[in-house]
Amino acid sequence: MKISTRSRYGLKAMAYLALHNKCCSTKEISDVEKIPFEYLEKIFSKLKKDGLLTVKRGVLGGYTLSREPKNITVGEIMQSLEGKFTPVKCVDGHFNCPDSQKCLTQRMWKKIQDGFIATLNSISLLSLVSENE
């Protein structure tokens, strides 16, 4: 799985919201976290659509987490921004190799991917920001 800039920025911004536990503007987060403003707007639009953020309109408006940080996982954020996790591909381009004799490493790749996804889903935003304090 490739980790894009979109996911890295999205995780940084969500961690910022979890750490500060208040309504924050994209401008504030963009400035503090050094994330391009327009890019952050697009990221937050996707996270809002997927139910991870809530928007408040008005002068004191901005974004808040839609749930407590302990109830949002890194896996949810990454899946929102990257799409469904896809299987690791073998060198010949197939995860389920047509000839199992040629793909002796297939089970290993599946195990690695399953562990990666399980790890992402086991890390909450709360634990992410708590580890960095």
N, CA, C and O atoms as a Tinker XYZ file with bonds, in Angstrom:
   532  protein
     1  N      0.836000   -1.180000    0.000000    73     2
     2  CA     0.000000    0.000000    0.000000    64     1     3
     3  C      0.879000    1.242000    0.000000    63     2     4     5
     4  O      1.862000    1.320000    0.737000    81     3
     5  N      0.526000    2.187000   -0.813000    73     3     6
     6  CA     1.250000    3.449000   -0.888000    64     5     7
     7  C      0.572000    4.462000    0.037000    63     6     8     9
     8  O     -0.649000    4.622000    0.015000    81     7
     9  N      1.380000    5.139000    0.847000    73     7    10
    10  CA     0.862000    6.183000    1.735000    64     9    11
    11  C      1.066000    7.511000    1.012000    63    10    12    13
    12  O      2.200000    7.935000    0.790000    81    11
    13  N     -0.015000    8.152000    0.651000    73    11    14
    14  CA     0.063000    9.399000   -0.114000    64    13    15
    15  C      0.221000   10.611000    0.803000    63    14    16    17
    16  O      0.041000   10.531000    2.018000    81    15
    17  N      0.560000   11.722000    0.180000    73    15    18
    18  CA     0.624000   12.996000    0.899000    64    17    19
    19  C     -0.742000   13.328000    1.489000    63    18    20    21
    20  O     -0.831000   13.882000    2.584000    81    19
    21  N     -1.796000   12.991000    0.769000    73    19    22
    22  CA    -3.160000   13.231000    1.239000    64    21    23
    23  C     -3.379000   12.569000    2.601000    63    22    24    25
    24  O     -3.933000   13.191000    3.508000    81    23
    25  N     -2.953000   11.322000    2.749000    73    23    26
    26  CA    -3.113000   10.622000    4.025000    64    25    27
    27  C     -2.211000   11.195000    5.105000    63    26    28    29
    28  O     -2.636000   11.354000    6.249000    81    27
    29  N     -0.976000   11.505000    4.753000    73    27    30
    30  CA    -0.068000   12.089000    5.746000    64    29    31
    31  C     -0.612000   13.408000    6.269000    63    30    32    33
    32  O     -0.635000   13.635000    7.479000    81    31
    33  N     -1.053000   14.287000    5.360000    73    31    34
    34  CA    -1.627000   15.569000    5.774000    64    33    35
    35  C     -2.934000   15.368000    6.544000    63    34    36    37
    36  O     -3.178000   16.035000    7.550000    81    35
    37  N     -3.759000   14.457000    6.070000    73    35    38
    38  CA    -5.028000   14.193000    6.751000    64    37    39
    39  C     -4.826000   13.715000    8.174000    63    38    40    41
    40  O     -5.529000   14.150000    9.086000    81    39
    41  N     -3.867000   12.821000    8.365000    73    39    42
    42  CA    -3.575000   12.326000    9.719000    64    41    43
    43  C     -3.034000   13.441000   10.615000    63    42    44    45
    44  O     -3.410000   13.543000   11.783000    81    43
    45  N     -2.142000   14.281000   10.058000    73    43    46
    46  CA    -1.610000   15.403000   10.837000    64    45    47
    47  C     -2.732000   16.349000   11.266000    63    46    48    49
    48  O     -2.773000   16.784000   12.417000    81    47
    49  N     -3.633000   16.664000   10.351000    73    47    50
    50  CA    -4.721000   17.595000   10.646000    64    49    51
    51  C     -5.710000   17.004000   11.647000    63    50    52    53
    52  O     -6.178000   17.701000   12.547000    81    51
    53  N     -6.027000   15.725000   11.492000    73    51    54
    54  CA    -6.947000   15.076000   12.435000    64    53    55
    55  C     -6.308000   14.985000   13.823000    63    54    56    57
    56  O     -6.991000   15.156000   14.833000    81    55
    57  N     -5.004000   14.717000   13.875000    73    55    58
    58  CA    -4.299000   14.678000   15.157000    64    57    59
    59  C     -4.320000   16.059000   15.817000    63    58    60    61
    60  O     -4.461000   16.173000   17.035000    81    59
    61  N     -4.178000   17.102000   15.002000    73    59    62
    62  CA    -4.241000   18.467000   15.520000    64    61    63
    63  C     -5.599000   18.722000   16.173000    63    62    64    65
    64  O     -5.668000   19.271000   17.273000    81    63
    65  N     -6.672000   18.327000   15.500000    73    63    66
    66  CA    -8.018000   18.506000   16.063000    64    65    67
    67  C     -8.189000   17.698000   17.348000    63    66    68    69
    68  O     -8.794000   18.174000   18.309000    81    67
    69  N     -7.660000   16.488000   17.364000    73    67    70
    70  CA    -7.772000   15.644000   18.561000    64    69    71
    71  C     -6.998000   16.248000   19.726000    63    70    72    73
    72  O     -7.467000   16.229000   20.864000    81    71
    73  N     -5.826000   16.778000   19.446000    73    71    74
    74  CA    -4.981000   17.346000   20.489000    64    73    75
    75  C     -5.583000   18.618000   21.082000    63    74    76    77
    76  O     -5.515000   18.835000   22.292000    81    75
    77  N     -6.170000   19.455000   20.229000    73    75    78
    78  CA    -6.694000   20.736000   20.695000    64    77    79
    79  C     -8.150000   20.692000   21.152000    63    78    80    81
    80  O     -8.601000   21.583000   21.871000    81    79
    81  N     -8.873000   19.679000   20.747000    73    79    82
    82  CA   -10.244000   19.442000   21.226000    64    81    83
    83  C    -11.119000   20.693000   21.183000    63    82    84    85
    84  O    -11.811000   21.018000   22.148000    81    83
    85  N    -11.074000   21.389000   20.043000    73    83    86
    86  CA   -11.898000   22.588000   19.862000    64    85    87
    87  C    -12.191000   22.736000   18.374000    63    86    88    89
    88  O    -11.623000   22.030000   17.541000    81    87
    89  N    -13.076000   23.652000   18.061000    73    87    90
    90  CA   -13.391000   23.962000   16.669000    64    89    91
    91  C    -12.219000   24.763000   16.089000    63    90    92    93
    92  O    -11.840000   25.803000   16.627000    81    91
    93  N    -11.653000   24.262000   14.986000    73    91    94
    94  CA   -10.499000   24.914000   14.371000    64    93    95
    95  C    -10.760000   25.178000   12.901000    63    94    96    97
    96  O    -11.375000   24.364000   12.212000    81    95
    97  N    -10.291000   26.318000   12.428000    73    95    98
    98  CA   -10.429000   26.643000   11.010000    64    97    99
    99  C     -9.351000   25.910000   10.210000    63    98   100   101
   100  O     -8.299000   25.551000   10.740000    81    99
   101  N     -9.630000   25.699000    8.942000    73    99   102
   102  CA    -8.618000   25.086000    8.083000    64   101   103
   103  C     -7.410000   26.015000    7.949000    63   102   104   105
   104  O     -6.285000   25.546000    7.778000    81   103
   105  N     -7.632000   27.306000    8.025000    73   103   106
   106  CA    -6.538000   28.277000    7.953000    64   105   107
   107  C     -5.576000   28.079000    9.132000    63   106   108   109
   108  O     -4.359000   28.033000    8.950000    81   107
   109  N     -6.130000   27.963000   10.326000    73   107   110
   110  CA    -5.308000   27.749000   11.522000    64   109   111
   111  C     -4.489000   26.461000   11.388000    63   110   112   113
   112  O     -3.277000   26.464000   11.606000    81   111
   113  N     -5.154000   25.371000   11.031000    73   111   114
   114  CA    -4.469000   24.077000   10.918000    64   113   115
   115  C     -3.419000   24.128000    9.811000    63   114   116   117
   116  O     -2.308000   23.621000    9.969000    81   115
   117  N     -3.783000   24.744000    8.695000    73   115   118
   118  CA    -2.873000   24.882000    7.562000    64   117   119
   119  C     -1.607000   25.632000    7.969000    63   118   120   121
   120  O     -0.498000   25.210000    7.641000    81   119
   121  N     -1.772000   26.728000    8.675000    73   119   122
   122  CA    -0.629000   27.543000    9.107000    64   121   123
   123  C      0.265000   26.791000   10.100000    63   122   124   125
   124  O      1.486000   26.758000    9.945000    81   123
   125  N     -0.345000   26.200000   11.103000    73   123   126
   126  CA     0.421000   25.539000   12.163000    64   125   127
   127  C      1.099000   24.268000   11.653000    63   126   128   129
   128  O      2.267000   24.019000   11.953000    81   127
   129  N      0.369000   23.471000   10.887000    73   127   130
   130  CA     0.897000   22.177000   10.439000    64   129   131
   131  C      1.625000   22.240000    9.097000    63   130   132   133
   132  O      2.124000   21.226000    8.610000    81   131
   133  N      1.684000   23.435000    8.500000    73   131   134
   134  CA     2.378000   23.626000    7.211000    64   133   135
   135  C      1.794000   22.720000    6.113000    63   134   136   137
   136  O      2.517000   22.031000    5.394000    81   135
   137  N      0.465000   22.751000    6.016000    73   135   138
   138  CA    -0.266000   22.002000    4.990000    64   137   139
   139  C     -0.869000   23.028000    4.034000    63   138   140   141
   140  O     -1.513000   23.975000    4.485000    81   139
   141  N     -0.677000   22.864000    2.729000    73   139   142
   142  CA    -1.277000   23.821000    1.789000    64   141   143
   143  C     -2.796000   23.950000    2.026000    63   142   144   145
   144  O     -3.518000   22.954000    2.068000    81   143
   145  N     -3.250000   25.191000    2.177000    73   143   146
   146  CA    -4.640000   25.473000    2.543000    64   145   147
   147  C     -5.649000   24.814000    1.610000    63   146   148   149
   148  O     -6.573000   24.149000    2.077000    81   147
   149  N     -5.489000   24.988000    0.297000    73   147   150
   150  CA    -6.459000   24.448000   -0.671000    64   149   151
   151  C     -6.493000   22.920000   -0.611000    63   150   152   153
   152  O     -7.551000   22.305000   -0.741000    81   151
   153  N     -5.327000   22.326000   -0.413000    73   151   154
   154  CA    -5.241000   20.867000   -0.320000    64   153   155
   155  C     -5.957000   20.376000    0.937000    63   154   156   157
   156  O     -6.666000   19.370000    0.901000    81   155
   157  N     -5.768000   21.091000    2.047000    73   155   158
   158  CA    -6.429000   20.722000    3.298000    64   157   159
   159  C     -7.947000   20.839000    3.167000    63   158   160   161
   160  O     -8.679000   20.008000    3.706000    81   159
   161  N     -8.421000   21.853000    2.463000    73   159   162
   162  CA    -9.867000   21.999000    2.224000    64   161   163
   163  C    -10.428000   20.763000    1.526000    63   162   164   165
   164  O    -11.493000   20.269000    1.895000    81   163
   165  N     -9.716000   20.267000    0.522000    73   163   166
   166  CA   -10.155000   19.066000   -0.210000    64   165   167
   167  C    -10.132000   17.832000    0.692000    63   166   168   169
   168  O    -11.048000   17.011000    0.657000    81   167
   169  N     -9.084000   17.711000    1.492000    73   167   170
   170  CA    -8.973000   16.585000    2.421000    64   169   171
   171  C    -10.125000   16.613000    3.422000    63   170   172   173
   172  O    -10.766000   15.591000    3.665000    81   171
   173  N    -10.387000   17.791000    4.003000    73   171   174
   174  CA   -11.467000   17.907000    4.988000    64   173   175
   175  C    -12.833000   17.677000    4.370000    63   174   176   177
   176  O    -13.728000   17.150000    5.031000    81   175
   177  N    -13.008000   18.060000    3.132000    73   175   178
   178  CA   -14.274000   17.806000    2.445000    64   177   179
   179  C    -14.550000   16.301000    2.388000    63   178   180   181
   180  O    -15.675000   15.862000    2.625000    81   179
   181  N    -13.525000   15.521000    2.074000    73   179   182
   182  CA   -13.666000   14.064000    2.001000    64   181   183
   183  C    -13.912000   13.477000    3.385000    63   182   184   185
   184  O    -14.775000   12.614000    3.544000    81   183
   185  N    -13.174000   13.929000    4.380000    73   183   186
   186  CA   -13.348000   13.417000    5.742000    64   185   187
   187  C    -14.727000   13.774000    6.294000    63   186   188   189
   188  O    -15.322000   12.985000    7.029000    81   187
   189  N    -15.236000   14.950000    5.949000    73   187   190
   190  CA   -16.591000   15.351000    6.360000    64   189   191
   191  C    -17.625000   14.467000    5.691000    63   190   192   193
   192  O    -18.558000   13.987000    6.335000    81   191
   193  N    -17.453000   14.255000    4.397000    73   191   194
   194  CA   -18.388000   13.404000    3.639000    64   193   195
   195  C    -18.450000   11.993000    4.232000    63   194   196   197
   196  O    -19.514000   11.373000    4.262000    81   195
   197  N    -17.315000   11.495000    4.699000    73   195   198
   198  CA   -17.256000   10.147000    5.262000    64   197   199
   199  C    -17.588000   10.102000    6.756000    63   198   200   201
   200  O    -17.439000    9.062000    7.398000    81   199
   201  N    -18.036000   11.231000    7.304000    73   199   202
   202  CA   -18.539000   11.246000    8.673000    64   201   203
   203  C    -17.486000   11.337000    9.761000    63   202   204   205
   204  O    -17.777000   11.045000   10.921000    81   203
   205  N    -16.271000   11.735000    9.417000    73   203   206
   206  CA   -15.223000   11.836000   10.427000    64   205   207
   207  C    -15.067000   13.242000   10.985000    63   206   208   209
   208  O    -14.476000   13.428000   12.049000    81   207
   209  N    -15.594000   14.234000   10.272000    73   207   210
   210  CA   -15.539000   15.626000   10.706000    64   209   211
   211  C    -16.926000   16.248000   10.681000    63   210   212   213
   212  O    -17.804000   15.827000    9.928000    81   211
   213  N    -17.101000   17.259000   11.520000    73   211   214
   214  CA   -18.310000   18.068000   11.547000    64   213   215
   215  C    -17.888000   19.509000   11.299000    63   214   216   217
   216  O    -16.875000   19.966000   11.828000    81   215
   217  N    -18.666000   20.223000   10.495000    73   215   218
   218  CA   -18.334000   21.617000   10.198000    64   217   219
   219  C    -19.311000   22.531000   10.933000    63   218   220   221
   220  O    -20.505000   22.245000   11.026000    81   219
   221  N    -18.779000   23.632000   11.451000    73   219   222
   222  CA   -19.602000   24.674000   12.087000    64   221   223
   223  C    -19.401000   25.941000   11.279000    63   222   224   225
   224  O    -18.270000   26.385000   11.079000    81   223
   225  N    -20.481000   26.517000   10.820000    73   223   226
   226  CA   -20.439000   27.731000    9.993000    64   225   227
   227  C    -20.385000   28.976000   10.872000    63   226   228   229
   228  O    -20.730000   28.934000   12.053000    81   227
   229  N    -19.951000   30.071000   10.284000    73   227   230
   230  CA   -19.973000   31.356000   10.981000    64   229   231
   231  C    -18.585000   31.862000   11.311000    63   230   232   233
   232  O    -17.574000   31.246000   10.972000    81   231
   233  N    -18.566000   33.003000   11.981000    73   231   234
   234  CA   -17.317000   33.686000   12.319000    64   233   235
   235  C    -16.408000   32.804000   13.173000    63   234   236   237
   236  O    -15.199000   32.757000   12.946000    81   235
   237  N    -16.971000   32.122000   14.129000    73   235   238
   238  CA   -16.183000   31.250000   14.999000    64   237   239
   239  C    -16.244000   29.801000   14.529000    63   238   240   241
   240  O    -16.006000   28.875000   15.305000    81   239
   241  N    -16.559000   29.617000   13.270000    73   239   242
   242  CA   -16.732000   28.284000   12.721000    64   241   243
   243  C    -15.424000   27.580000   12.436000    63   242   244   245
   244  O    -14.337000   28.121000   12.636000    81   243
   245  N    -15.565000   26.380000   11.971000    73   243   246
   246  CA   -14.414000   25.552000   11.638000    64   245   247
   247  C    -14.816000   24.091000   11.699000    63   246   248   249
   248  O    -15.985000   23.749000   11.519000    81   247
   249  N    -13.860000   23.248000   11.947000    73   247   250
   250  CA   -14.085000   21.806000   11.978000    64   249   251
   251  C    -13.826000   21.234000   13.357000    63   250   252   253
   252  O    -12.968000   21.710000   14.101000    81   251
   253  N    -14.590000   20.201000   13.678000    73   251   254
   254  CA   -14.367000   19.406000   14.878000    64   253   255
   255  C    -14.458000   17.943000   14.479000    63   254   256   257
   256  O    -15.016000   17.605000   13.435000    81   255
   257  N    -13.911000   17.089000   15.312000    73   255   258
   258  CA   -14.055000   15.659000   15.087000    64   257   259
   259  C    -15.515000   15.284000   15.294000    63   258   260   261
   260  O    -16.180000   15.842000   16.167000    81   259
   261  N    -16.011000   14.357000   14.514000    73   259   262
   262  CA   -17.413000   13.961000   14.641000    64   261   263
   263  C    -17.637000   13.011000   15.821000    63   262   264   265
   264  O    -18.765000   12.847000   16.286000    81   263
   265  N    -16.561000   12.391000   16.299000    73   263   266
   266  CA   -16.625000   11.490000   17.450000    64   265   267
   267  C    -15.424000   11.762000   18.343000    63   266   268   269
   268  O    -14.503000   12.487000   17.969000    81   267
   269  N    -15.450000   11.182000   19.501000    73   267   270
   270  CA   -14.315000   11.292000   20.420000    64   269   271
   271  C    -13.064000   10.705000   19.759000    63   270   272   273
   272  O    -13.166000    9.728000   19.017000    81   271
   273  N    -11.891000   11.284000   20.015000    73   271   274
   274  CA   -10.658000   10.776000   19.413000    64   273   275
   275  C    -10.396000    9.293000   19.680000    63   274   276   277
   276  O     -9.770000    8.615000   18.864000    81   275
   277  N    -10.869000    8.794000   20.807000    73   275   278
   278  CA   -10.657000    7.372000   21.114000    64   277   279
   279  C    -11.498000    6.470000   20.210000    63   278   280   281
   280  O    -11.239000    5.271000   20.112000    81   279
   281  N    -12.508000    7.050000   19.548000    73   279   282
   282  CA   -13.413000    6.270000   18.692000    64   281   283
   283  C    -13.160000    6.453000   17.194000    63   282   284   285
   284  O    -13.960000    6.003000   16.374000    81   283
   285  N    -12.063000    7.105000   16.834000    73   283   286
   286  CA   -11.680000    7.265000   15.427000    64   285   287
   287  C    -10.308000    6.629000   15.259000    63   286   288   289
   288  O     -9.377000    6.946000   16.000000    81   287
   289  N    -10.181000    5.728000   14.284000    73   287   290
   290  CA    -8.903000    5.047000   14.092000    64   289   291
   291  C     -8.134000    5.609000   12.896000    63   290   292   293
   292  O     -8.705000    6.203000   11.981000    81   291
   293  N     -6.844000    5.403000   12.940000    73   291   294
   294  CA    -5.977000    5.772000   11.824000    64   293   295
   295  C     -6.439000    5.040000   10.559000    63   294   296   297
   296  O     -6.413000    5.602000    9.464000    81   295
   297  N     -6.860000    3.791000   10.720000    73   295   298
   298  CA    -7.352000    3.015000    9.584000    64   297   299
   299  C     -8.565000    3.654000    8.922000    63   298   300   301
   300  O     -8.657000    3.682000    7.695000    81   299
   301  N     -9.494000    4.167000    9.721000    73   299   302
   302  CA   -10.676000    4.853000    9.163000    64   301   303
   303  C    -10.275000    6.080000    8.349000    63   302   304   305
   304  O    -10.796000    6.312000    7.258000    81   303
   305  N     -9.356000    6.851000    8.885000    73   303   306
   306  CA    -8.917000    8.073000    8.213000    64   305   307
   307  C     -8.236000    7.723000    6.895000    63   306   308   309
   308  O     -8.528000    8.312000    5.854000    81   307
   309  N     -7.329000    6.761000    6.956000    73   307   310
   310  CA    -6.610000    6.386000    5.740000    64   309   311
   311  C     -7.532000    5.766000    4.697000    63   310   312   313
   312  O     -7.376000    6.014000    3.501000    81   311
   313  N     -8.483000    4.969000    5.142000    73   311   314
   314  CA    -9.413000    4.371000    4.181000    64   313   315
   315  C    -10.295000    5.448000    3.547000    63   314   316   317
   316  O    -10.624000    5.358000    2.364000    81   315
   317  N    -10.675000    6.456000    4.314000    73   315   318
   318  CA   -11.452000    7.563000    3.769000    64   317   319
   319  C    -10.661000    8.289000    2.681000    63   318   320   321
   320  O    -11.206000    8.638000    1.634000    81   319
   321  N     -9.386000    8.509000    2.937000    73   319   322
   322  CA    -8.579000    9.309000    2.025000    64   321   323
   323  C     -7.948000    8.508000    0.883000    63   322   324   325
   324  O     -7.690000    9.056000   -0.188000    81   323
   325  N     -7.705000    7.237000    1.105000    73   323   326
   326  CA    -7.049000    6.404000    0.088000    64   325   327
   327  C     -8.019000    5.482000   -0.648000    63   326   328   329
   328  O     -7.704000    4.970000   -1.722000    81   327
   329  N     -9.188000    5.276000   -0.070000    73   327   330
   330  CA   -10.106000    4.301000   -0.655000    64   329   331
   331  C     -9.886000    2.943000   -0.008000    63   330   332   333
   332  O     -9.075000    2.793000    0.906000    81   331
   333  N    -10.617000    1.973000   -0.496000    73   331   334
   334  CA   -10.545000    0.622000    0.057000    64   333   335
   335  C     -9.121000    0.077000   -0.065000    63   334   336   337
   336  O     -8.469000    0.228000   -1.098000    81   335
   337  N     -8.659000   -0.553000    1.001000    73   335   338
   338  CA    -7.337000   -1.161000    0.968000    64   337   339
   339  C     -7.350000   -2.290000   -0.063000    63   338   340   341
   340  O     -8.220000   -3.160000   -0.032000    81   339
   341  N     -6.393000   -2.267000   -0.958000    73   339   342
   342  CA    -6.334000   -3.288000   -2.000000    64   341   343
   343  C     -5.242000   -4.291000   -1.674000    63   342   344   345
   344  O     -4.256000   -3.959000   -1.017000    81   343
   345  N     -5.423000   -5.518000   -2.137000    73   343   346
   346  CA    -4.421000   -6.547000   -1.837000    64   345   347
   347  C     -3.057000   -6.214000   -2.425000    63   346   348   349
   348  O     -2.940000   -5.565000   -3.465000    81   347
   349  N     -2.041000   -6.677000   -1.729000    73   347   350
   350  CA    -0.678000   -6.566000   -2.227000    64   349   351
   351  C     -0.593000   -7.406000   -3.498000    63   350   352   353
   352  O     -1.138000   -8.508000   -3.553000    81   351
   353  N      0.078000   -6.897000   -4.501000    73   351   354
   354  CA     0.220000   -7.611000   -5.764000    64   353   355
   355  C      1.564000   -8.331000   -5.811000    63   354   356   357
   356  O      2.577000   -7.808000   -5.346000    81   355
   357  N      1.561000   -9.532000   -6.374000    73   355   358
   358  CA     2.806000  -10.242000   -6.641000    64   357   359
   359  C      3.493000   -9.561000   -7.819000    63   358   360   361
   360  O      2.896000   -8.724000   -8.495000    81   359
   361  N      4.723000   -9.916000   -8.055000    73   359   362
   362  CA     5.492000   -9.314000   -9.132000    64   361   363
   363  C      4.782000   -9.441000  -10.473000    63   362   364   365
   364  O      4.857000   -8.535000  -11.303000    81   363
   365  N      4.090000  -10.564000  -10.690000    73   363   366
   366  CA     3.410000  -10.748000  -11.979000    64   365   367
   367  C      2.080000  -10.001000  -12.046000    63   366   368   369
   368  O      1.347000  -10.130000  -13.027000    81   367
   369  N      1.760000   -9.215000  -11.001000    73   367   370
   370  CA     0.567000   -8.380000  -11.024000    64   369   371
   371  C     -0.678000   -9.000000  -10.421000    63   370   372   373
   372  O     -1.739000   -8.374000  -10.413000    81   371
   373  N     -0.569000  -10.205000   -9.921000    73   371   374
   374  CA    -1.739000  -10.885000   -9.353000    64   373   375
   375  C     -1.488000  -11.230000   -7.896000    63   374   376   377
   376  O     -0.412000  -11.709000   -7.537000    81   375
   377  N     -2.497000  -10.981000   -7.053000    73   375   378
   378  CA    -2.383000  -11.389000   -5.662000    64   377   379
   379  C     -2.686000  -12.879000   -5.568000    63   378   380   381
   380  O     -1.955000  -13.634000   -4.926000    81   379
   381  N     -3.757000  -13.286000   -6.206000    73   379   382
   382  CA    -4.101000  -14.700000   -6.269000    64   381   383
   383  C     -3.473000  -15.260000   -7.539000    63   382   384   385
   384  O     -4.102000  -15.318000   -8.596000    81   383
   385  N     -2.247000  -15.660000   -7.407000    73   383   386
   386  CA    -1.496000  -16.113000   -8.578000    64   385   387
   387  C     -2.201000  -17.299000   -9.229000    63   386   388   389
   388  O     -2.670000  -18.197000   -8.530000    81   387
   389  N     -2.280000  -17.311000  -10.560000    73   387   390
   390  CA    -2.958000  -18.391000  -11.252000    64   389   391
   391  C     -2.298000  -19.751000  -11.014000    63   390   392   393
   392  O     -2.982000  -20.774000  -11.004000    81   391
   393  N     -1.004000  -19.773000  -10.828000    73   391   394
   394  CA    -0.274000  -21.012000  -10.601000    64   393   395
   395  C      0.397000  -20.924000   -9.241000    63   394   396   397
   396  O      1.430000  -20.269000   -9.097000    81   395
   397  N     -0.190000  -21.587000   -8.235000    73   395   398
   398  CA     0.318000  -21.454000   -6.870000    64   397   399
   399  C      1.767000  -21.920000   -6.738000    63   398   400   401
   400  O      2.460000  -21.497000   -5.813000    81   399
   401  N      2.238000  -22.778000   -7.637000    73   399   402
   402  CA     3.629000  -23.212000   -7.600000    64   401   403
   403  C      4.575000  -22.055000   -7.920000    63   402   404   405
   404  O      5.712000  -22.033000   -7.446000    81   403
   405  N      4.107000  -21.090000   -8.725000    73   403   406
   406  CA     4.942000  -19.954000   -9.093000    64   405   407
   407  C      4.923000  -18.866000   -8.024000    63   406   408   409
   408  O      5.823000  -18.028000   -7.989000    81   407
   409  N      3.941000  -18.864000   -7.176000    73   407   410
   410  CA     3.790000  -17.788000   -6.198000    64   409   411
   411  C      3.885000  -18.354000   -4.786000    63   410   412   413
   412  O      2.888000  -18.428000   -4.066000    81   411
   413  N      5.054000  -18.739000   -4.412000    73   411   414
   414  CA     5.267000  -19.345000   -3.103000    64   413   415
   415  C      5.164000  -18.336000   -1.965000    63   414   416   417
   416  O      5.032000  -18.719000   -0.802000    81   415
   417  N      5.224000  -17.056000   -2.295000    73   415   418
   418  CA     5.200000  -16.017000   -1.261000    64   417   419
   419  C      3.816000  -15.429000   -1.029000    63   418   420   421
   420  O      3.666000  -14.517000   -0.217000    81   419
   421  N      2.814000  -15.927000   -1.720000    73   419   422
   422  CA     1.463000  -15.365000   -1.643000    64   421   423
   423  C      0.949000  -15.264000   -0.209000    63   422   424   425
   424  O      0.432000  -14.217000    0.181000    81   423
   425  N      1.079000  -16.317000    0.572000    73   423   426
   426  CA     0.582000  -16.290000    1.951000    64   425   427
   427  C      1.325000  -15.263000    2.798000    63   426   428   429
   428  O      0.736000  -14.608000    3.658000    81   427
   429  N      2.624000  -15.131000    2.544000    73   427   430
   430  CA     3.404000  -14.151000    3.294000    64   429   431
   431  C      2.868000  -12.735000    3.037000    63   430   432   433
   432  O      2.674000  -11.975000    3.986000    81   431
   433  N      2.625000  -12.367000    1.768000    73   431   434
   434  CA     2.135000  -11.028000    1.434000    64   433   435
   435  C      0.764000  -10.781000    2.046000    63   434   436   437
   436  O      0.495000   -9.680000    2.528000    81   435
   437  N     -0.094000  -11.771000    2.036000    73   435   438
   438  CA    -1.424000  -11.613000    2.629000    64   437   439
   439  C     -1.301000  -11.390000    4.136000    63   438   440   441
   440  O     -2.009000  -10.555000    4.700000    81   439
   441  N     -0.419000  -12.123000    4.779000    73   439   442
   442  CA    -0.214000  -11.991000    6.218000    64   441   443
   443  C      0.315000  -10.590000    6.567000    63   442   444   445
   444  O     -0.124000   -9.972000    7.537000    81   443
   445  N      1.261000  -10.107000    5.761000    73   443   446
   446  CA     1.807000   -8.764000    5.980000    64   445   447
   447  C      0.711000   -7.720000    5.819000    63   446   448   449
   448  O      0.585000   -6.816000    6.645000    81   447
   449  N     -0.085000   -7.842000    4.756000    73   447   450
   450  CA    -1.151000   -6.870000    4.521000    64   449   451
   451  C     -2.198000   -6.913000    5.629000    63   450   452   453
   452  O     -2.628000   -5.869000    6.120000    81   451
   453  N     -2.605000   -8.107000    6.021000    73   451   454
   454  CA    -3.599000   -8.226000    7.095000    64   453   455
   455  C     -3.080000   -7.605000    8.389000    63   454   456   457
   456  O     -3.835000   -6.957000    9.114000    81   455
   457  N     -1.798000   -7.800000    8.679000    73   455   458
   458  CA    -1.196000   -7.207000    9.875000    64   457   459
   459  C     -1.133000   -5.691000    9.795000    63   458   460   461
   460  O     -1.368000   -4.999000   10.785000    81   459
   461  N     -0.814000   -5.177000    8.610000    73   459   462
   462  CA    -0.748000   -3.735000    8.387000    64   461   463
   463  C     -2.110000   -3.095000    8.625000    63   462   464   465
   464  O     -2.215000   -2.090000    9.327000    81   463
   465  N     -3.146000   -3.675000    8.042000    73   463   466
   466  CA    -4.502000   -3.140000    8.195000    64   465   467
   467  C     -4.954000   -3.248000    9.653000    63   466   468   469
   468  O     -5.547000   -2.315000   10.192000    81   467
   469  N     -4.675000   -4.378000   10.283000    73   467   470
   470  CA    -5.055000   -4.555000   11.692000    64   469   471
   471  C     -4.351000   -3.522000   12.577000    63   470   472   473
   472  O     -4.948000   -2.998000   13.517000    81   471
   473  N     -3.097000   -3.234000   12.278000    73   471   474
   474  CA    -2.363000   -2.234000   13.055000    64   473   475
   475  C     -2.979000   -0.853000   12.886000    63   474   476   477
   476  O     -3.194000   -0.151000   13.873000    81   475
   477  N     -3.268000   -0.451000   11.643000    73   475   478
   478  CA    -3.899000    0.855000   11.405000    64   477   479
   479  C     -5.231000    0.966000   12.143000    63   478   480   481
   480  O     -5.550000    2.013000   12.706000    81   479
   481  N     -6.001000   -0.112000   12.137000    73   479   482
   482  CA    -7.312000   -0.097000   12.789000    64   481   483
   483  C     -7.223000   -0.169000   14.306000    63   482   484   485
   484  O     -8.212000    0.075000   14.997000    81   483
   485  N     -6.048000   -0.503000   14.831000    73   483   486
   486  CA    -5.896000   -0.597000   16.290000    64   485   487
   487  C     -5.401000    0.706000   16.920000    63   486   488   489
   488  O     -5.374000    0.831000   18.144000    81   487
   489  N     -5.014000    1.670000   16.094000    73   487   490
   490  CA    -4.481000    2.930000   16.619000    64   489   491
   491  C     -5.559000    4.007000   16.550000    63   490   492   493
   492  O     -6.007000    4.380000   15.465000    81   491
   493  N     -5.966000    4.496000   17.701000    73   491   494
   494  CA    -6.961000    5.570000   17.746000    64   493   495
   495  C     -6.256000    6.915000   17.670000    63   494   496   497
   496  O     -5.059000    7.022000   17.935000    81   495
   497  N     -7.020000    7.941000   17.302000    73   495   498
   498  CA    -6.463000    9.305000   17.320000    64   497   499
   499  C     -5.991000    9.673000   18.720000    63   498   500   501
   500  O     -4.967000   10.338000   18.876000    81   499
   501  N     -6.727000    9.249000   19.731000    73   499   502
   502  CA    -6.337000    9.552000   21.108000    64   501   503
   503  C     -4.970000    8.959000   21.425000    63   502   504   505
   504  O     -4.114000    9.644000   21.983000    81   503
   505  N     -4.756000    7.687000   21.072000    73   503   506
   506  CA    -3.455000    7.085000   21.355000    64   505   507
   507  C     -2.356000    7.720000   20.515000    63   506   508   509
   508  O     -1.217000    7.837000   20.965000    81   507
   509  N     -2.691000    8.129000   19.301000    73   507   510
   510  CA    -1.713000    8.791000   18.434000    64   509   511
   511  C     -1.216000   10.084000   19.057000    63   510   512   513
   512  O     -0.009000   10.323000   19.100000    81   511
   513  N     -2.126000   10.922000   19.542000    73   511   514
   514  CA    -1.690000   12.191000   20.142000    64   513   515
   515  C     -1.127000   11.993000   21.548000    63   514   516   517
   516  O     -0.266000   12.761000   21.976000    81   515
   517  N     -1.590000   10.990000   22.264000    73   515   518
   518  CA    -1.075000   10.731000   23.612000    64   517   519
   519  C      0.375000   10.282000   23.565000    63   518   520   521
   520  O      1.164000   10.634000   24.442000    81   519
   521  N      0.735000    9.502000   22.542000    73   519   522
   522  CA     2.105000    9.015000   22.414000    64   521   523
   523  C      3.079000   10.135000   22.098000    63   522   524   525
   524  O      4.278000   10.001000   22.346000    81   523
   525  N      2.578000   11.248000   21.547000    73   523   526
   526  CA     3.454000   12.342000   21.134000    64   525   527
   527  C      3.497000   13.493000   22.126000    63   526   528   529
   528  O      4.098000   14.528000   21.838000    81   527
   529  N      2.888000   13.338000   23.264000    73   527   530
   530  CA     2.910000   14.424000   24.260000    64   529   531
   531  C      4.120000   14.296000   25.148000    63   530   532
   532  O      4.315000   15.115000   26.047000    81   531
